[in-house]
């Protein structure tokens, strides 16, 4: 499944460095380039049980490299409807190559698709990560 091209992409970020791309009633979720700095290779990508409603902050996937494990969390409340097939099929380093486009983690149905509370737009996020 590819990112939808029918609408202009506006990424929103969490302060924990996940991103969300709202596309009408669904949204793509992933992890920011900033959070992945320093990772040379993804040794393992594991997905949490995707069944049912997930709350903001719930872990949906974990990246393992060296002796470190990084959680990727839901940026909003919602239901996971699919995971990125490329990542499921062994192309984990797509996360490092294109984390904010084709390296998305999950496609979700947000509980409140028009709410942006506690999310920051790309320009604000860039300022946030410079500090």
C-alpha positions as CSV (number, residue, x, y, z in Angstrom):
1,X,0.0,0.0,0.0
2,X,1.4,3.4,-0.9
3,X,0.8,6.7,0.7
4,X,-2.2,8.5,-0.7
5,X,-1.4,11.1,-3.3
6,X,-4.8,12.6,-3.6
7,X,-4.2,15.2,-0.8
8,X,-1.4,17.4,0.1
9,X,0.7,15.8,2.8
10,X,0.9,17.7,6.1
11,X,2.8,15.8,8.7
12,X,2.1,16.3,12.4
13,X,4.6,15.2,15.0
14,X,4.6,14.3,18.7
15,X,7.2,15.4,21.1
16,X,8.3,11.8,21.3
17,X,9.2,12.0,17.5
18,X,6.4,10.0,15.9
19,X,4.6,11.4,13.0
20,X,1.0,11.2,11.6
21,X,-0.2,12.0,8.1
22,X,-4.0,12.5,8.2
23,X,-5.7,11.4,4.9
24,X,-9.4,12.1,5.5
25,X,-10.8,9.3,7.8
26,X,-7.5,7.4,7.9
27,X,-3.9,8.3,8.8
28,X,-0.4,7.0,8.2
29,X,1.8,6.7,11.3
30,X,5.6,6.5,11.5
31,X,8.7,7.5,13.3
32,X,10.7,10.7,12.5
33,X,14.2,10.9,11.0
34,X,15.3,12.7,14.1
35,X,14.4,9.8,16.4
36,X,16.3,7.4,14.1
37,X,19.6,9.3,14.1
38,X,22.5,7.1,15.0
39,X,20.9,3.9,13.9
40,X,23.0,2.3,11.2
41,X,20.9,-0.8,10.7
42,X,17.6,-2.1,12.0
43,X,18.3,-5.5,13.4
44,X,14.8,-6.3,14.3
45,X,11.4,-4.7,13.9
46,X,8.6,-6.2,15.9
47,X,5.0,-5.2,15.9
48,X,2.7,-5.1,18.9
49,X,-0.7,-6.8,18.8
50,X,-2.6,-4.5,16.5
51,X,-6.1,-5.7,17.5
52,X,-8.7,-3.2,18.8
53,X,-8.5,0.4,19.8
54,X,-5.1,1.8,20.7
55,X,-4.6,4.7,23.0
56,X,-2.2,7.6,22.3
57,X,1.2,6.5,23.7
58,X,0.5,2.8,23.2
59,X,3.5,1.0,21.7
60,X,2.7,-0.3,18.1
61,X,6.2,-1.4,17.1
62,X,9.7,-1.7,18.5
63,X,13.0,-1.3,16.7
64,X,16.0,-3.2,18.0
65,X,19.6,-2.3,17.2
66,X,22.8,-3.2,19.1
67,X,21.7,-3.4,22.7
68,X,19.0,-0.8,22.4
69,X,15.2,-1.1,21.9
70,X,13.2,1.9,20.7
71,X,9.4,2.0,21.0
72,X,7.2,3.5,18.4
73,X,4.0,4.8,19.9
74,X,0.5,5.8,18.7
75,X,0.4,9.6,18.2
76,X,-3.4,9.6,18.7
77,X,-6.2,7.3,19.8
78,X,-7.3,5.0,17.0
79,X,-7.5,1.6,15.4
80,X,-4.7,0.0,13.4
81,X,-6.2,-1.3,10.2
82,X,-2.9,-2.4,8.5
83,X,0.8,-2.5,8.9
84,X,3.4,-1.6,6.2
85,X,3.8,-4.8,4.1
86,X,7.3,-3.8,3.0
87,X,8.4,-3.7,6.7
88,X,6.5,-7.0,7.4
89,X,8.3,-8.7,4.5
90,X,11.8,-7.9,5.7
91,X,12.6,-4.5,4.3
92,X,13.1,-3.0,7.8
93,X,15.9,-0.6,6.6
94,X,13.2,1.2,4.6
95,X,12.6,2.9,8.0
96,X,16.1,4.4,7.9
97,X,16.0,5.2,4.1
98,X,12.6,6.8,3.9
99,X,11.2,7.1,7.5
100,X,8.7,9.9,6.8
101,X,7.3,8.5,3.5
102,X,7.3,4.8,2.4
103,X,8.8,3.8,5.8
104,X,5.5,4.4,7.5
105,X,4.6,1.9,10.3
106,X,0.8,1.6,10.3
107,X,-2.4,2.8,8.7
108,X,-4.9,3.8,11.3
109,X,-8.4,5.1,11.7
110,X,-8.0,7.9,14.2
111,X,-10.7,8.1,16.9
112,X,-11.0,11.9,16.3
113,X,-9.6,12.4,12.7
114,X,-9.8,16.2,12.9
115,X,-8.3,16.7,16.3
116,X,-4.7,17.9,16.4
117,X,-4.3,18.5,20.1
118,X,-0.7,18.1,21.3
119,X,0.6,17.5,17.8
120,X,3.0,20.0,16.2
121,X,3.3,20.9,12.5
122,X,6.6,20.3,10.6
123,X,7.9,23.8,10.9
124,X,7.4,23.8,14.7
125,X,8.9,20.3,14.9
126,X,12.0,21.4,13.1
127,X,12.4,24.2,15.7
128,X,11.7,21.7,18.5
129,X,14.4,19.3,17.4
130,X,17.0,22.1,17.0
131,X,16.7,22.9,20.8
